[in-house]
Amino acid sequence: MRTFIKEIDVAAPPERVWEVMSDLDRWPEWTRSVSSVKRLGGKPFGIGTKVLVRQPKLPPAVWKISTIETGRSFSWTSSGPAIHVTAKHSVAPVSSGSRVTLHLEYRGFVGDIFARLTEQLTERYMNYEAAGLKARSENAAFKASMN
C-alpha cells in the first residue's frame, strides 16, 4: 500500500470549498491535473455515481463515489486487475477559513508498482489540485465579499 497526502489552507469558508470540490464537472476549469470529467449514466453527484476522469500522462479511469459527508468530504475508488485506488477529498473549518486534505491510497500488487512509477507525477497533480481548489475557492469568496 502507498499513500499520498496533501493539506492546504484556504481563505474561504468550508461551504464554498465544498461547493467547488464537489462540482466534479468543473474540475478541468481549475486544476491542470484533470483534462476532462464525464459523469456516467447521467447521475448527479452521489454515492454510487461513476465518473470517467482523464488526466494528462495517465490512462483514463472510472471512479465510483463510495462515501459522502455532505459539506465535509467524499471518497471515490477506481479499480482494475491487482490495483485499487481510493481518493478522499476533505474540508474542515480553521480560523483562517478552511483546511483541505487530499488523500490518495494505492493498494494491490499493480497498485504498488504504479504508485512507485508515478510518484512524482502523483505529487505534482495533488499540488495542482490543491492550488487550483484554493485559487477557485478564494477567488469566488473574494468576489462575494466585494459586493
DRENDO-1510 file (C-alpha; in Angstrom, 1 decimal, always signed):
<recs>
REC; n; res; u; v; w
REC; 1; MET; +0.0; +0.0; +0.0 .
REC; 2; ARG; +1.2; +3.5; -0.8 .
REC; 3; THR; -0.4; +6.7; +0.5 .
REC; 4; PHE; -0.1; +10.3; -0.6 .
REC; 5; ILE; -1.4; +13.2; +1.5 .
REC; 6; LYS; -1.6; +16.9; +0.7 .
REC; 7; GLU; -3.0; +19.6; +3.0 .
REC; 8; ILE; -3.6; +23.2; +2.2 .
REC; 9; ASP; -5.3; +26.1; +4.0 .
REC; 10; VAL; -7.8; +28.1; +2.0 .
REC; 11; ALA; -9.0; +31.6; +2.9 .
REC; 12; ALA; -12.7; +30.8; +2.2 .
REC; 13; PRO; -15.4; +29.2; +4.3 .
REC; 14; PRO; -15.8; +25.4; +4.1 .
REC; 15; GLU; -19.2; +25.7; +2.4 .
REC; 16; ARG; -17.5; +27.5; -0.6 .
REC; 17; VAL; -14.7; +25.0; -0.8 .
REC; 18; TRP; -17.2; +22.1; -0.7 .
REC; 19; GLU; -19.2; +23.8; -3.5 .
REC; 20; VAL; -16.1; +23.8; -5.7 .
REC; 21; MET; -14.7; +20.4; -4.6 .
REC; 22; SER; -18.0; +18.6; -5.1 .
REC; 23; ASP; -18.8; +20.1; -8.5 .
REC; 24; LEU; -16.8; +17.4; -10.4 .
REC; 25; ASP; -17.9; +18.6; -13.9 .
REC; 26; ARG; -16.0; +21.8; -13.4 .
REC; 27; TRP; -12.7; +20.3; -12.2 .
REC; 28; PRO; -10.9; +20.8; -15.6 .
REC; 29; GLU; -11.6; +24.5; -15.2 .
REC; 30; TRP; -9.5; +24.9; -12.1 .
REC; 31; THR; -6.9; +22.1; -12.0 .
REC; 32; ARG; -4.3; +21.2; -14.6 .
REC; 33; SER; -4.3; +17.6; -13.3 .
REC; 34; VAL; -7.6; +16.8; -14.9 .
REC; 35; SER; -8.3; +17.3; -18.6 .
REC; 36; SER; -11.9; +16.0; -18.6 .
REC; 37; VAL; -14.6; +14.6; -16.4 .
REC; 38; LYS; -17.7; +12.8; -17.5 .
REC; 39; ARG; -20.4; +11.5; -15.2 .
REC; 40; LEU; -21.6; +8.2; -16.5 .
REC; 41; GLY; -25.3; +7.3; -16.6 .
REC; 42; GLY; -26.3; +10.9; -16.1 .
REC; 43; LYS; -26.5; +10.6; -12.4 .
REC; 44; PRO; -25.9; +13.6; -10.1 .
REC; 45; PHE; -23.1; +13.7; -7.5 .
REC; 46; GLY; -24.0; +11.0; -5.1 .
REC; 47; ILE; -22.9; +7.6; -3.6 .
REC; 48; GLY; -22.6; +5.1; -6.5 .
REC; 49; THR; -22.1; +7.8; -9.2 .
REC; 50; LYS; -19.5; +6.7; -11.7 .
REC; 51; VAL; -17.2; +9.3; -13.3 .
REC; 52; LEU; -14.8; +8.9; -16.2 .
REC; 53; VAL; -11.7; +11.0; -15.4 .
REC; 54; ARG; -9.0; +11.8; -17.9 .
REC; 55; GLN; -5.7; +13.1; -16.7 .
REC; 56; PRO; -2.6; +14.1; -18.8 .
REC; 57; LYS; +0.0; +11.3; -18.9 .
REC; 58; LEU; -2.3; +8.7; -17.2 .
REC; 59; PRO; -4.8; +6.2; -18.6 .
REC; 60; PRO; -8.4; +7.2; -18.3 .
REC; 61; ALA; -10.0; +5.9; -15.1 .
REC; 62; VAL; -13.6; +5.3; -14.0 .
REC; 63; TRP; -14.1; +6.4; -10.4 .
REC; 64; LYS; -17.1; +5.4; -8.3 .
REC; 65; ILE; -18.2; +7.7; -5.4 .
REC; 66; SER; -18.2; +5.5; -2.3 .
REC; 67; THR; -18.8; +7.9; +0.6 .
REC; 68; ILE; -20.1; +11.4; +1.1 .
REC; 69; GLU; -20.3; +13.5; +4.3 .
REC; 70; THR; -22.1; +16.5; +2.8 .
REC; 71; GLY; -20.2; +19.7; +3.3 .
REC; 72; ARG; -17.2; +17.8; +4.6 .
REC; 73; SER; -15.8; +15.0; +2.4 .
REC; 74; PHE; -16.2; +12.5; -0.3 .
REC; 75; SER; -14.3; +9.4; -1.3 .
REC; 76; TRP; -14.2; +7.6; -4.6 .
REC; 77; THR; -12.5; +4.4; -5.8 .
REC; 78; SER; -11.0; +3.2; -9.1 .
REC; 79; SER; -10.1; -0.5; -9.6 .
REC; 80; GLY; -8.5; -2.8; -12.1 .
REC; 81; PRO; -6.7; -6.1; -12.0 .
REC; 82; ALA; -4.4; -6.1; -8.9 .
REC; 83; ILE; -4.9; -2.3; -8.3 .
REC; 84; HIS; -7.4; -0.5; -6.1 .
REC; 85; VAL; -7.1; +3.3; -5.7 .
REC; 86; THR; -9.1; +5.3; -3.1 .
REC; 87; ALA; -9.1; +9.1; -3.1 .
REC; 88; LYS; -10.6; +11.2; -0.3 .
REC; 89; HIS; -11.2; +14.9; -0.5 .
REC; 90; SER; -11.9; +16.6; +2.8 .
REC; 91; VAL; -12.6; +20.2; +4.0 .
REC; 92; ALA; -12.6; +21.3; +7.6 .
REC; 93; PRO; -13.1; +24.7; +9.3 .
REC; 94; VAL; -10.0; +26.5; +10.7 .
REC; 95; SER; -9.6; +30.0; +12.0 .
REC; 96; SER; -8.3; +31.3; +8.6 .
REC; 97; GLY; -11.2; +29.7; +6.7 .
REC; 98; SER; -10.7; +26.0; +5.7 .
REC; 99; ARG; -8.2; +23.3; +5.6 .
REC; 100; VAL; -8.4; +20.9; +2.6 .
REC; 101; THR; -6.9; +17.4; +2.8 .
REC; 102; LEU; -6.3; +15.3; -0.2 .
REC; 103; HIS; -5.6; +11.6; +0.5 .
REC; 104; LEU; -4.7; +9.1; -2.2 .
REC; 105; GLU; -4.1; +5.4; -1.5 .
REC; 106; TYR; -2.9; +2.7; -3.9 .
REC; 107; ARG; -3.4; -1.0; -3.0 .
REC; 108; GLY; -2.6; -4.2; -4.7 .
REC; 109; PHE; +0.4; -5.6; -6.5 .
REC; 110; VAL; +0.0; -3.4; -9.6 .
REC; 111; GLY; -1.1; -0.5; -7.4 .
REC; 112; ASP; +2.1; -0.6; -5.5 .
REC; 113; ILE; +4.2; -0.7; -8.7 .
REC; 114; PHE; +2.0; +2.0; -10.4 .
REC; 115; ALA; +2.4; +4.3; -7.3 .
REC; 116; ARG; +6.2; +3.9; -7.3 .
REC; 117; LEU; +6.4; +4.6; -11.1 .
REC; 118; THR; +4.2; +7.7; -10.9 .
REC; 119; GLU; +5.2; +9.1; -7.5 .
REC; 120; GLN; +6.5; +12.4; -8.8 .
REC; 121; LEU; +3.6; +12.8; -11.2 .
REC; 122; THR; +1.1; +12.0; -8.4 .
REC; 123; GLU; +2.6; +14.5; -6.1 .
REC; 124; ARG; +2.6; +17.2; -8.8 .
REC; 125; TYR; -1.0; +16.5; -9.6 .
REC; 126; MET; -2.0; +16.7; -6.0 .
REC; 127; ASN; -0.2; +20.0; -5.7 .
REC; 128; TYR; -2.1; +21.2; -8.9 .
REC; 129; GLU; -5.4; +20.1; -7.4 .
REC; 130; ALA; -4.7; +21.7; -4.0 .
REC; 131; ALA; -3.5; +25.0; -5.6 .
REC; 132; GLY; -6.4; +25.1; -8.1 .
REC; 133; LEU; -9.0; +24.4; -5.4 .
REC; 134; LYS; -7.5; +27.1; -3.2 .
REC; 135; ALA; -7.5; +29.7; -6.1 .
REC; 136; ARG; -11.0; +28.9; -7.3 .
REC; 137; SER; -12.5; +28.9; -3.7 .
REC; 138; GLU; -10.7; +32.1; -2.7 .
REC; 139; ASN; -11.5; +33.9; -5.9 .
REC; 140; ALA; -15.2; +33.4; -5.5 .
REC; 141; ALA; -15.0; +34.2; -1.8 .
REC; 142; PHE; -13.2; +37.5; -2.6 .
REC; 143; LYS; -15.7; +38.5; -5.3 .
REC; 144; ALA; -18.6; +37.8; -3.0 .
REC; 145; SER; -17.0; +39.9; -0.2 .
REC; 146; MET; -16.7; +42.9; -2.6 .
REC; 147; ASN; -20.5; +43.0; -3.4 .
</recs>
